[in-house]
Amino acid sequence: MSPNLTLYAALALYAAGTIVALATLFTREKRPQHVALGVMIAGFVAHTVWIGTICVRTHHPPLTNLPEAAGFTAWLVFAIELALFIRYRVHAASFFVYPLVLMLLTLSAVVHDPFIKTPAGISRLFITHVFLTTIGVAGLLIGLAFGVLAWAQDRALKTKNRGALWDWIPSLNVCKTVSYRALAIGFSIYTLGILAGILWSYRTTAGLMDLRVKQVGAVVAWILFAIVLQAYISDTYRTRRTAVIGACAFVAIMVAILGIHHA
């Protein structure tokens, strides 16, 4: 089976699932949400086959260029979202997670970045660096999504103005708990990934780090996520300032991912 066939099948299913999920903001019916989830799971299966095909054909993890890294991040994000849905039955996260998964996989389909096999690029330390940072990024993005839900829930309670999300958002405590745990775990793994990257850079170039787009974006994102995590620890996460910093952290992460294409 051609990798492109399963990639485009996953992309089409993700697009359909995202559209159906977003439509429930206006209909406020649960049945379309269940349909959207089923379509997204079908896309996830095709997505998994695509990743497996890459591994079999190239004999390396799908982490060596922008299309592979973006696709694997999308796969992890949806896998975490699915696990959280099974645990908490939170439909509202789909309004943020589904479009994010679709956007990341679209990058995989649009960007053409051939894999160049080099000893440094396939070393265990490099693969460990990319693997850990990818898992960390997935956790951080999920944390941001549930952080937005917590902020929206808190705002609705204070203003007593029920928006389109109100019927879908769980309790504030659930949003806060999931967001904090995802951010804390994701940040820890992301930090280990950055440290592995610094060690790999030192071994290959005798320097701590090259100041390229990817590296700068990754470090800026790390600093911003540290500030967001501190806001949760100090219970100031529901402020507008934290929301703005979280948005900036998301942009920094996207810059770091896109920077892989120019690394």
C-alpha positions in Angstrom: 0.0 0.0 0.0 1.3 3.4 -1.0 2.1 5.7 2.0 0.5 8.6 0.2 -2.8 6.7 -0.2 -3.1 6.2 3.6 -1.9 9.7 4.3 -4.6 11.3 2.1 -7.2 8.9 3.4 -6.4 10.0 7.0 -6.4 13.6 5.9 -9.8 13.3 4.3 -11.3 11.6 7.3 -9.8 14.1 9.7 -11.2 16.9 7.7 -14.7 15.4 7.7 -14.5 14.7 11.4 -13.4 18.2 12.2 -16.2 19.8 10.1 -18.8 17.6 11.8 -17.4 18.4 15.3 -17.3 22.1 14.7 -20.9 22.0 13.3 -22.1 20.9 16.8 -21.2 24.3 18.1 -24.4 25.4 16.3 -26.6 22.4 16.7 -25.5 21.5 20.2 -26.5 17.8 19.7 -24.4 14.9 20.9 -25.1 12.5 18.1 -23.0 14.5 15.5 -20.2 14.6 18.1 -20.2 10.8 18.2 -20.2 10.6 14.4 -17.3 13.0 14.3 -15.4 10.9 16.8 -16.0 7.7 14.8 -14.8 9.4 11.6 -11.7 10.7 13.5 -10.9 7.3 14.8 -11.1 5.9 11.2 -8.7 8.6 10.2 -6.5 7.7 13.1 -6.4 4.1 11.9 -5.3 5.2 8.4 -2.8 7.6 10.1 -1.3 4.7 12.1 -1.0 2.6 8.9 0.8 5.5 7.2 3.3 5.8 10.1 3.8 2.0 10.1 4.4 2.0 6.4 7.1 4.7 6.7 8.9 2.7 9.4 8.8 -0.5 7.3 10.0 1.1 4.1 12.7 3.4 5.5 13.8 1.4 8.5 13.8 4.5 10.7 11.3 6.1 13.1 9.0 8.8 11.4 11.0 11.7 13.0 13.7 12.7 10.5 12.0 15.6 8.6 9.1 18.0 8.8 6.4 15.9 7.2 7.2 12.9 9.4 7.6 14.9 12.6 4.4 16.9 12.0 2.5 13.7 11.2 3.8 11.9 14.3 3.0 14.8 16.5 -0.6 14.9 15.1 -0.8 11.1 15.8 0.3 11.5 19.4 -2.0 14.5 20.0 -5.1 12.6 18.9 -4.0 9.4 20.8 -3.8 11.5 24.0 -7.1 13.2 23.2 -8.8 9.8 22.6 -7.4 8.5 25.9 -8.6 11.6 27.8 -12.1 11.3 26.1 -12.4 7.7 27.3 -11.5 8.8 30.8 -13.4 12.1 31.1 -15.9 12.1 28.2 -14.9 15.7 27.3 -16.4 16.6 24.0 -15.3 20.3 24.0 -11.6 19.5 23.5 -12.5 18.3 20.0 -13.1 21.9 18.9 -9.4 22.6 19.5 -7.7 19.2 19.1 -9.3 18.1 15.8 -8.4 21.2 13.9 -4.9 21.0 15.3 -4.5 17.4 14.2 -5.8 18.3 10.8 -3.4 21.2 10.5 -0.4 19.2 11.5 -1.2 16.3 9.1 -1.8 18.8 6.3 1.8 19.9 6.8 2.8 16.3 6.2 0.9 16.2 3.0 1.9 19.6 1.6 5.5 19.9 2.5 8.0 17.7 0.6 11.2 17.2 2.6 13.2 14.1 1.5 15.0 12.1 4.1 18.8 12.4 3.8 20.4 9.5 5.6 23.4 10.7 7.6 25.1 9.1 10.7 24.2 12.1 12.8 20.6 12.1 11.7 20.0 8.5 12.5 22.0 8.3 15.7 20.3 7.0 18.8 20.8 10.2 20.7 19.3 12.3 17.9 16.3 9.9 17.6 15.9 10.1 21.4 16.0 13.9 21.3 13.3 14.1 18.6 11.2 11.4 20.1 11.1 13.0 23.6 10.5 16.5 22.3 7.7 15.3 20.1 6.0 13.5 23.0 6.5 16.6 25.1 5.0 18.9 22.5 2.0 16.6 22.2 1.4 16.8 25.9 1.9 20.6 26.0 -0.6 21.1 23.2 -3.2 19.0 25.0 -2.5 21.0 28.1 -3.1 24.3 26.2 -6.3 23.0 24.8 -7.7 22.1 28.2 -6.3 25.4 29.5 -8.4 27.2 27.0 -11.5 25.3 28.2 -10.7 26.1 31.8 -10.3 29.8 30.9 -13.6 29.8 28.9 -15.4 28.0 31.8 -14.1 30.5 34.4 -15.0 33.4 32.2 -18.5 32.1 31.6 -19.1 31.6 35.4 -17.9 35.1 36.2 -19.9 36.9 33.5 -22.8 34.5 33.7 -22.8 34.5 29.9 -23.2 31.1 28.4 -21.5 30.8 25.0 -21.5 28.1 22.4 -19.0 26.0 24.3 -20.9 26.0 27.6 -22.9 22.8 26.9 -19.8 20.9 26.0 -17.3 22.0 28.7 -16.9 19.8 31.8 -16.4 21.1 35.3 -13.7 23.7 35.9 -11.9 21.3 38.2 -11.7 18.6 35.4 -10.3 21.2 32.9 -7.8 22.5 35.4 -6.6 19.0 36.5 -6.2 17.6 32.9 -4.5 20.8 31.8 -2.1 20.9 34.7 -1.1 17.3 34.4 -0.7 17.4 30.7 1.5 20.6 30.9 3.6 19.2 33.8 4.2 15.8 32.1 4.7 17.4 28.7 7.1 20.0 30.0 9.2 17.4 31.9 9.5 15.2 28.8 10.1 18.3 26.5 12.9 19.4 28.8 14.6 16.0 28.6 14.3 16.2 24.9 15.9 19.6 24.7 18.8 18.4 27.0 19.2 15.3 24.7 19.4 17.7 21.7 22.0 19.9 23.4 24.1 16.8 24.1 23.7 15.6 20.5 24.7 19.0 19.2 27.8 19.0 21.4 28.8 15.6 20.2 28.3 16.4 16.5 29.4 20.0 16.2 31.4 20.5 19.5 29.0 23.3 20.3 26.0 23.5 22.7 23.4 24.6 20.1 23.1 26.2 16.6 21.0 29.3 16.8 18.6 28.4 14.0 14.8 28.9 13.7 14.0 25.5 15.1 16.3 25.9 18.1 15.3 29.5 18.9 11.6 28.5 18.7 12.1 25.5 20.9 13.9 27.5 23.6 11.3 30.3 23.5 8.5 27.8 23.8 10.2 26.1 26.8 10.5 29.5 28.6 6.8 30.4 27.9 5.5 27.0 28.9 7.5 27.3 32.1 5.7 30.6 32.8 2.3 29.0 32.1 3.1 26.0 34.4 4.2 28.4 37.1 0.8 30.1 36.7 -0.9 26.8 37.5 1.2 26.2 40.5 0.5 29.7 41.9 -3.2 29.4 40.9 -3.1 32.4 38.5 -3.7 30.4 35.3 -7.1 32.0 34.7 -5.8 35.5 34.0 -5.7 37.1 30.6 -1.9 37.3 30.9 -1.6 33.6 31.1 -3.9 33.1 28.1 -1.7 35.5 26.0 1.5 33.7 27.1 -0.1 30.3 26.3 -1.0 31.6 22.8 2.6 32.8 22.3 3.9 29.4 23.5 1.7 27.8 20.8 3.1 30.1 18.1 6.7 29.3 19.3 6.0 25.6 19.1 4.7 25.9 15.6 7.7 28.0 14.6 10.0 25.3 16.0 8.1 22.6 14.1 8.2 24.5 10.8 11.9 25.3 11.5 12.6 21.5 11.0 12.2 22.2 7.2 15.1 24.6 7.3 17.3 22.9 9.8 
